[in-house]
Amino acid sequence: MATQTGITISGPNEPYTVVDTIPRPTPGPTQALVKTLYVGLNPVEPFMQHTGMLVESWPAVLGSDVSGVVLEVGADCKKIKKGDYIFTCVPVGISEFSSFQEAFLVEEDWVFKKGDSVGLEEACTVGAGLLTAGLALLDGQGLELPAPGSKAAEKDSWVIVMGGSGSVGRYCVQLASLAGYKVLASCSPSKNELALKAGASATFNNRAPVEEQLAEIGRITGGKFAHIVDTSLMALDLSVKALESISKASGAKYLATVDDWSEMTVPDSLNLYRVKLGMLGRTGTEQEHITAKIAEMVAVFQAHIDAGQIRPLDYHLVDGEGWEAIIKGIADMEAGKLPKKPVVKAQSE
């Protein structure tokens, strides 16, 4: 069997190791083999490395957000062909699909084709953030986007995004705005501009005491909201209080969170949705639902990206190139040294 270079870990909390013994996968009928060019780093990589959660087998190859060039395609591929540039978030924890190696597998329905409007580097900011936001708002809360290139009718209602200056938060802001809602984003005052640039109508200080935050939510929205997304992992109680005590919506009320592992309960009056992007590509009823929804969303989002209605985020290009640069980038990310989403050049074409 042909082998290739990349990064592996041998078990939970074991170090990243550069090796040249990774089996080189062969694409199935609707799959492609893609050469890794750039990777976007996410907190899920150190999470998997330290805990072993989501990892299917050891030794494991990690990596989530990626852009690259197609090397081979399966016999039944219709969407992509050899030589196409693609970007995506791969199924995490499944080594043959993971991006910290020379070449990895993709299912063609899970990838975006890179057009002229998106560069290979900035493309690495899209996958996990946009798909997480899409699951939260489209699958979890029923928001609908307009046809690509058109504008949704403006709604006299707000979507509240907790953590609206983060990567997932800013994609939530973009999607909710595109769907015609006004968006209120929580963030620290120093990051207001990030949320506003993404399309938020207003922001409030998530460092303020809870009662002050609730008062701001009421003052800004007038209670005209039924949708909250918590991308911050820290605002569940605040979100519940806002929906129960401030929202004047007469119908269903929705709360989505990116926390899919902690024990939590919310009042029966709220529709709780827990985003489970990590189920992509796995077997089981819920997993297959997530995989099907992502395939649907990729097709929808592709058209909006090409129309310039969904925009990549600002990023930080890590110094250097190659597997050691990725390892250093992860360490710097964990240490809080990188102010924007880290992107690393893995290989030259």
Beta strands, then each sheet from edge to edge (+ up, - down):
strand 1: 3-8
strand 2: 17-23
strand 3: 31-40
strand 4: 65-73
strand 5: 85-89
strand 6: 103-107
strand 7: 112-113
strand 8: 158-162
strand 9: 182-187
strand 10: 202-205
strand 11: 225-230
strand 12: 253-257
strand 13: 270-274
strand 14: 315-321
strand 15: 341-345
sheet 1: 1+ 2-
sheet 2: 6+ 3- 4+ 5- 7+
sheet 3: 6+ 3- 15+ 14+
sheet 4: 10+ 9+ 8+ 11+ 12+ 13+
end
